[in-house]
Amino acid sequence: MTIRAIRLLLVLGALPIGWYGVSLIWEMNTIDKTSIGIWLIGGLIAHDAIFAPLCIAAGFGARRFLPQRWWPPVLAASAATLLLVLLAGPVLWPRSAATAAPGNNESATLLDRPYGLALAIAVLVIWALVVVTIARGRRSR
């Protein structure tokens, strides 16, 4: 199967899923739609103003300080780590009970698992894979 056929199948599979998502948004009230729009625009601005320049700076820094064969695994692990931290941030960020949930009460089920420990383990696994990848690269030379 060629790449073009695979892409076509992926697009055809994504169309009904995308349509379902749009239909869910269409049924929302105006305030929720406005909130979604603000978050989407904010995400684009944050990506273009913060995330992309940091990735470019990290890439130039890696070129300067790391051996060339280390670049791909280190940069991939850095991006994965940053993504995990950004996704886990809202759960791990400390907040008072007054701002945590409507009605000034903290939800007992909100932090029902050790999310900080899970994040630390995930990041350790990512960087352990970097070490293994670099070590395997040395051995194969």
C-alpha positions as CSV (number, residue, x, y, z in Angstrom):
1,M,0.0,0.0,0.0
2,T,1.4,3.3,-0.9
3,I,1.7,6.3,1.4
4,R,-0.9,8.2,-0.6
5,A,-3.5,5.4,0.0
6,I,-2.6,5.2,3.7
7,R,-3.2,9.0,4.0
8,L,-6.5,8.7,2.2
9,L,-7.6,6.0,4.5
10,L,-6.6,8.1,7.6
11,V,-8.4,11.1,6.3
12,L,-11.6,9.1,5.5
13,G,-11.4,7.6,9.0
14,A,-10.9,11.0,10.6
15,L,-13.8,12.7,8.8
16,P,-16.7,11.1,10.8
17,I,-14.8,11.6,14.0
18,G,-14.3,15.3,13.2
19,W,-17.9,15.6,12.2
20,Y,-19.0,14.1,15.5
21,G,-16.9,16.6,17.4
22,V,-18.3,19.5,15.4
23,S,-21.8,18.3,16.1
24,L,-21.1,18.2,19.8
25,I,-19.8,21.8,19.8
26,W,-22.7,22.9,17.6
27,E,-25.2,21.8,20.4
28,M,-23.4,23.9,23.1
29,N,-24.6,27.3,24.2
30,T,-22.9,30.5,23.1
31,I,-20.9,30.9,26.3
32,D,-19.3,27.5,26.0
33,K,-18.5,28.1,22.3
34,T,-16.9,31.4,23.2
35,S,-14.8,29.7,25.9
36,I,-13.7,27.0,23.4
37,G,-12.7,29.7,20.9
38,I,-10.7,31.6,23.5
39,W,-8.9,28.5,24.6
40,L,-8.1,27.6,21.0
41,I,-6.8,31.1,20.2
42,G,-4.8,31.1,23.4
43,G,-3.3,27.8,22.6
44,L,-2.2,29.0,19.2
45,I,-0.7,32.1,20.7
46,A,1.1,30.2,23.4
47,H,2.5,27.7,20.9
48,D,3.8,30.4,18.5
49,A,5.0,32.8,21.1
50,I,6.4,30.4,23.8
51,F,6.6,26.7,22.8
52,A,8.0,27.0,19.2
53,P,10.8,29.5,20.2
54,L,11.8,27.4,23.1
55,C,12.0,24.3,20.9
56,I,14.2,26.2,18.4
57,A,16.5,27.4,21.2
58,A,16.7,23.9,22.6
59,G,17.6,22.6,19.1
60,F,20.4,25.1,18.7
61,G,21.6,24.4,22.2
62,A,21.7,20.7,21.5
63,R,23.7,21.2,18.4
64,R,26.2,23.2,20.3
65,F,26.6,21.0,23.4
66,L,25.6,17.4,22.5
67,P,27.3,15.0,20.1
68,Q,25.4,14.7,16.8
69,R,24.2,11.1,17.4
70,W,22.5,12.2,20.6
71,W,20.3,15.0,19.0
72,P,17.3,12.9,17.9
73,P,16.6,11.0,21.2
74,V,17.4,14.0,23.4
75,L,15.2,16.4,21.5
76,A,12.3,13.8,21.2
77,A,12.5,13.2,24.9
78,S,12.6,16.9,25.7
79,A,9.5,17.4,23.6
80,A,7.7,14.5,25.3
81,T,8.7,15.6,28.7
82,L,7.4,19.1,28.0
83,L,4.2,17.8,26.7
84,L,3.6,15.6,29.8
85,V,4.4,18.5,32.1
86,L,2.0,20.8,30.3
87,L,-0.8,18.1,30.3
88,A,-0.2,17.3,34.0
89,G,0.1,20.9,35.1
90,P,-3.6,21.7,35.6
91,V,-3.9,18.6,37.9
92,L,-0.7,19.2,39.8
93,W,-0.9,23.0,40.2
94,P,-1.7,23.8,43.8
95,R,-4.9,25.8,44.3
96,S,-7.1,26.7,47.2
97,A,-10.4,25.1,47.9
98,A,-12.2,28.3,47.1
99,T,-11.0,28.3,43.5
100,A,-10.9,24.5,43.0
101,A,-14.5,23.8,42.4
102,P,-17.8,25.7,42.2
103,G,-19.5,26.1,45.6
104,N,-16.2,26.5,47.5
105,N,-15.7,22.8,48.0
106,E,-12.9,20.6,46.9
107,S,-13.8,17.5,44.9
108,A,-12.7,14.4,46.8
109,T,-12.3,12.5,43.5
110,L,-10.2,15.2,41.7
111,L,-6.8,14.0,43.0
112,D,-7.6,10.4,43.8
113,R,-4.4,9.1,42.4
114,P,-0.7,10.0,42.9
115,Y,-0.4,12.1,39.7
116,G,2.9,13.6,40.6
117,L,4.5,10.2,41.1
118,A,3.0,9.0,37.8
119,L,4.4,12.1,36.0
120,A,7.8,11.5,37.6
121,I,7.8,7.8,36.5
122,A,6.7,8.6,33.0
123,V,9.5,11.2,32.7
124,L,12.1,8.8,34.1
125,V,11.0,6.1,31.6
126,I,11.4,8.6,28.7
127,W,14.9,9.6,29.7
128,A,15.9,6.0,30.5
129,L,14.9,5.2,26.9
130,V,17.2,8.0,25.8
131,V,20.1,6.5,27.7
132,V,19.4,3.0,26.2
133,T,19.1,4.5,22.7
134,I,22.4,6.3,23.1
135,A,24.1,3.3,24.6
136,R,22.9,1.0,21.8
137,G,24.1,3.5,19.3
138,R,27.6,3.4,20.8
139,R,27.7,-0.4,20.9
140,S,26.7,-0.7,17.2
141,R,29.6,1.6,16.1
